């Protein structure tokens, strides 16, 4: 502390470095928010254009899998829903779980996803958090003209922006799924392999 007090120029330099770092963070977050918003707008436009063909062709599952691989970070989502059980799982067990979870998502959500995807959606805002996640708020118009608030949780990855969670009217789908999985695991000896087998069966 004394050395800094004795050298006011050094103190000014330290303040300058801190200020520059803080400014770079604020700029990065602003850029992340704008880029994440553009990512969601583009992804939504692609899915909305595909929704009519998906409904007619009956191949929603295959189309949804392509969207999952293109726009979502399934590995990050799998880590989220597995919660504390992820840390104790071996890498092969984790990979098996992610594969089963991906198939389960496609089987469970594809039909409803394309129903919502075909409805009007507007992007209201985008806000970056200190955790590196950008929340993109959208309003989806229901069939009865009621607007449903959907927050897309987006992260920057080595492959570009990817969706890591959805929050529908304040309810996180990832955290809700994590609670369900945690209950199952507690009742089955914390055995992730058993949960994987269940998801694999339900994802057929």
Helices and strands as residue ranges (DSSP letters): H 2-6, H 8-57, H 60-71, H 74-82, H 85-88, H 91-117, E 121-128, E 133-141, E 147-157, E 160-168, E 171-172, H 173-186, H 192-202
